[in-house]
Amino acid sequence: MRIGVIACEIFKEELDQLLEGDEDVVHLEYVELALHNEPERLRDEVVKLANSLVGKVDGLLLGYCYCQSLEGVPEVLELPSEMVHTDDCIGVFLGPERYEAERSSCPGTWFNSPGWTRSGVDGAIKELKLDMVADKVDPRDLLRMMFDGYSRCLFIDTGVGDLTELRRLSQDFADEMVLEHEETKGGYELLKTALDKLKDRLS
């Protein structure tokens, strides 16, 4: 079987580890993070990239969650496709129930998975659409103002990457945004489940 993977770059480290040595995967492409802030553009981009692989792969793993606009996308593609059925990427790393529990216990939480940790302040600016403000306004100043409503930065160890480096980067982010820093264990089992489901369909 020939499998193509189109994914948000927020999943890069997890998918690189999951797919290492997988000879069934013949195409792997990462798309810039935070496109969920432009739902129509995200949907159009994913559909366009997916349909461009017709004839080149037998099925697709979409490294995406619903992200405001992607629910039902596998059903409209020309190739058999699977994706993770959660609202967003943090639900993948923590699982939907734990994610909801963490949000309920501390509503002012910024979740730092490895991908978000590496994107740092620039990623937060993009996620909160502060890169679209007028030139005379420093997005970092706006970000600090917006983070007045946050109290915690929760680093999620998904078992990938250099943990010492990731912890340092996450702590640096928390310090800059004046947040308490905590850490929890997570994973990417839901990505593996979607891949296994796709392989079962194609076998």
C-alpha positions as CSV (number, residue, x, y, z in Angstrom):
1,M,0.0,0.0,0.0
2,R,1.1,3.6,-0.6
3,I,0.1,6.1,2.1
4,G,0.3,9.9,1.9
5,V,0.4,12.1,5.0
6,I,-0.7,15.7,5.1
7,A,-0.4,17.3,8.5
8,C,-0.2,20.5,10.5
9,E,3.4,21.2,11.4
10,I,2.3,21.2,15.1
11,F,2.4,17.4,14.8
12,K,5.8,17.2,13.1
13,E,7.9,15.7,15.9
14,E,5.2,13.2,16.9
15,L,4.5,12.1,13.3
16,D,8.2,11.9,12.4
17,Q,8.7,9.5,15.3
18,L,5.5,7.5,14.5
19,L,6.3,7.2,10.8
20,E,10.1,6.5,11.1
21,G,10.9,3.4,9.1
22,D,7.3,3.0,7.8
23,E,7.8,1.9,4.2
24,D,4.1,2.3,3.5
25,V,4.4,6.1,3.8
26,V,5.5,7.5,0.4
27,H,4.5,11.1,0.8
28,L,4.8,13.3,3.9
29,E,3.9,17.0,3.8
30,Y,3.6,19.5,6.7
31,V,1.5,22.6,6.4
32,E,2.1,25.8,8.5
33,L,0.5,25.9,11.9
34,A,-2.4,28.1,13.0
35,L,-4.2,28.0,9.7
36,H,-7.3,27.1,11.7
37,N,-7.6,30.9,12.3
38,E,-8.6,31.0,8.6
39,P,-11.1,28.1,8.4
40,E,-12.0,28.4,4.7
41,R,-8.4,28.7,3.7
42,L,-7.4,25.7,5.8
43,R,-10.2,23.5,4.4
44,D,-9.4,24.6,0.8
45,E,-5.7,23.9,1.3
46,V,-6.2,20.5,2.8
47,V,-8.6,19.4,0.1
48,K,-6.3,20.8,-2.7
49,L,-3.3,19.0,-1.3
50,A,-5.2,15.8,-0.7
51,N,-6.7,15.6,-4.2
52,S,-3.3,16.4,-5.7
53,L,-2.2,13.0,-4.5
54,V,-4.8,11.0,-6.4
55,G,-3.0,8.3,-8.4
56,K,0.2,8.7,-6.3
57,V,-1.1,7.1,-3.1
58,D,-3.8,4.7,-2.1
59,G,-4.9,6.5,1.0
60,L,-4.3,9.5,3.2
61,L,-3.6,10.2,6.8
62,L,-4.7,13.7,7.7
63,G,-2.6,15.0,10.6
64,Y,-5.4,17.3,11.6
65,C,-8.3,17.6,14.0
66,Y,-11.6,19.4,13.3
67,C,-10.0,22.8,13.7
68,Q,-13.2,24.6,13.1
69,S,-13.6,23.6,9.4
70,L,-12.3,20.1,8.8
71,E,-15.1,17.9,10.2
72,G,-16.4,15.7,7.4
73,V,-13.4,16.4,5.1
74,P,-12.4,12.7,4.7
75,E,-15.9,12.0,3.3
76,V,-15.5,14.5,0.4
77,L,-12.0,13.6,-0.7
78,E,-11.3,11.3,-3.7
79,L,-9.0,9.0,-1.6
80,P,-9.7,6.9,1.4
81,S,-8.7,9.1,4.4
82,E,-8.5,9.1,8.1
83,M,-8.1,11.9,10.7
84,V,-8.3,12.3,14.4
85,H,-11.8,13.0,15.7
86,T,-11.1,15.7,18.3
87,D,-11.6,19.5,18.2
88,D,-7.9,20.5,18.2
89,C,-4.4,19.3,18.6
90,I,-4.3,19.5,22.4
91,G,-7.1,16.9,22.5
92,V,-4.7,14.6,20.6
93,F,-1.9,15.0,23.0
94,L,-3.9,14.8,26.2
95,G,-7.0,12.9,25.1
96,P,-10.4,14.7,25.0
97,E,-11.3,13.9,28.6
98,R,-8.0,15.0,30.2
99,Y,-8.0,18.1,28.0
100,E,-11.4,19.1,29.2
101,A,-10.4,18.4,32.8
102,E,-7.3,20.6,32.5
103,R,-9.3,23.4,31.0
104,S,-11.9,23.1,33.8
105,S,-9.4,23.0,36.6
106,C,-7.5,26.1,35.3
107,P,-9.3,28.0,32.5
108,G,-6.4,30.4,32.0
109,T,-4.1,27.8,30.7
110,W,-1.7,28.0,27.7
111,F,-1.0,24.5,26.5
112,N,2.6,23.9,25.3
113,S,3.0,20.7,23.3
114,P,6.5,20.2,21.7
115,G,5.3,21.9,18.5
116,W,3.8,24.9,20.3
117,T,6.8,25.1,22.6
118,R,9.2,25.3,19.7
119,S,7.1,28.0,18.0
120,G,7.3,30.1,21.1
121,V,6.1,33.7,21.3
122,D,6.0,33.9,17.5
123,G,3.6,30.9,17.4
124,A,1.4,32.4,20.1
125,I,1.3,35.7,18.2
126,K,0.2,33.8,15.1
127,E,-2.3,31.7,17.0
128,L,-4.0,34.8,18.5
129,K,-3.9,36.6,15.1
130,L,-1.7,39.4,16.5
131,D,0.5,39.3,13.4
132,M,-2.3,41.0,11.5
133,V,-2.2,44.2,13.7
134,A,-1.1,47.6,12.4
135,D,2.7,48.0,11.9
136,K,3.0,50.6,14.6
137,V,1.8,48.2,17.3
138,D,4.3,45.6,18.7
139,P,2.5,42.3,18.6
140,R,4.6,41.2,21.7
141,D,3.1,44.0,23.7
142,L,-0.4,43.0,22.7
143,L,0.4,39.4,23.5
144,R,1.5,40.3,27.0
145,M,-1.8,42.2,27.4
146,M,-3.8,39.3,26.2
147,F,-2.0,37.0,28.6
148,D,-3.2,39.0,31.6
149,G,-6.1,36.5,31.4
150,Y,-3.8,33.5,31.6
151,S,-2.3,32.1,34.8
152,R,-0.6,28.8,33.8
153,C,1.6,27.4,31.0
154,L,1.2,23.6,30.9
155,F,4.0,21.8,29.1
156,I,3.0,18.5,27.6
157,D,5.7,15.9,27.3
158,T,4.5,13.7,24.4
159,G,7.6,11.5,24.5
160,V,9.4,13.2,21.5
161,G,12.3,15.6,21.1
162,D,15.0,16.7,23.4
163,L,13.1,16.9,26.7
164,T,15.6,19.2,28.4
165,E,15.6,21.7,25.6
166,L,11.8,21.6,25.4
167,R,11.4,22.2,29.1
168,R,13.7,25.1,28.9
169,L,11.9,26.7,26.0
170,S,8.5,26.2,27.7
171,Q,9.8,27.7,30.9
172,D,11.3,30.7,28.9
173,F,7.8,31.3,27.4
174,A,6.1,31.1,30.8
175,D,8.7,33.5,32.3
176,E,8.2,36.0,29.4
177,M,4.4,35.8,29.8
178,V,4.6,35.8,33.6
179,L,2.8,32.4,34.0
180,E,3.2,29.6,36.4
181,H,4.9,26.7,34.7
182,E,3.7,23.1,35.1
183,E,4.3,19.8,33.2
184,T,2.2,16.8,32.4
185,K,2.6,13.6,30.4
186,G,0.8,13.2,27.1
187,G,1.2,11.2,23.9
188,Y,0.1,10.8,20.4
189,E,-1.7,7.4,20.5
190,L,-4.7,8.9,18.6
191,L,-2.5,9.6,15.6
192,K,-1.3,6.0,15.6
193,T,-5.0,4.8,15.9
194,A,-5.9,6.9,12.9
195,L,-3.0,5.5,10.9
196,D,-3.8,1.9,11.9
197,K,-7.4,2.4,10.9
198,L,-6.3,3.7,7.5
199,K,-4.0,0.7,7.0
200,D,-6.8,-1.7,7.9
201,R,-9.0,-0.1,5.3
202,L,-6.4,-0.3,2.6
203,S,-5.3,-3.9,3.4
